[in-house]
């Protein structure tokens, strides 16, 4: 029966997706991000608020896109769960504040009660952050139910034992060397025609449109699955952030890690240029080999050498090899980290790192092609 309906509806559904959501809309994205930022600063409350912090004392770990399901063939989180639990144990012991940046639960394909039933281990660990008042939960497009479902407060209390608010974003604010820095954290689906409309459109997507696509096993073009769309979406997030003053934007949504506005492939290309500049042919060859291996995600922005360092993306907690990535803010630095299993041991790897002080300094000068550490 599923196959029959899929055959019957595949072309109409794909036509609708391509017709209404084929490309990210720059004006919609810019307007939505600016509106949310202003709400957090000028009218803190239901949508979110500003969290002042000392970047040398306070610690944050930002994870997104777990897509926790119900242990079936469509559960993207199942392979990554072991790494996620190990990471949460580490960050709880190290007294971090956990920010879950949206799409934490896969509610397009599952009910809330199904997700709770099969993910008690990770909810139990997240409870420890809740008890320390060190947990911030933000909704994304795949868990919009937290915003629109009137039963959401009851489900959240069942998950965490106490009431937990789910926000659209937060701003972390700090000062370094008499300079102010705002770190704007939100899922990144803002401006998406499928899931950032009015209440009725959100209800239609979460309760009818998305479950229909999940039942028919149709993956429409979304940033997480379409490399071209992913690149466009990240580009628009970057362009908005580059126009702000003393502000960094951290999102998820695309499942593509970004650090200082560059994807991993772009940073490999930059390092390759540096290796050639330094006549380090062995290093250059190693980088070429890795870039060939990553050829599926090999887009280079035309101006990638001159982009401002204003945009970051957590990646996701549901890579198909079980790895997870996230953004740490601790010890005066911001880091892109990965947790993976090596020789039956789960390890934390720092992929990229920059001090907050250097970030602020570079925000206030023109981007340069000069090689920088």
Secondary structure, 3 states (H helix, E strand, C coil): CHHHHHHHHHHHHHHHHHHHHCCCCHHHHHHHHHHHHHHHHHCCCCCEEEEECCCCCCCEEEECCCCECCCCCCCCCCCCHHHHHHHHHHHHHCCCEEEEECCCECCCCCCHHHHHHHCHHHHHHHHHHHHCCCEEEECCCCCCHHHHCCCHHHHHHHHHCCCCCEECEEEEEEEECCEEEEEEEECCCCCCCCCCCCHHHHHHHHHHHHHHHHHHCCCCCCCCCCHHHHHHHHHHHHHHHHCCCCEEEEECCCCCCEECCEEHHHHHHHHHHHHHHCCCHHHHHHHHHHHHHCHHHCCCCCCHHHCCCCEEECCCCCCCCCCEEEEEEECCEEEEEEEEEECCEEEEEEEEEEEHHHHHHHHCCCCCCCCCC
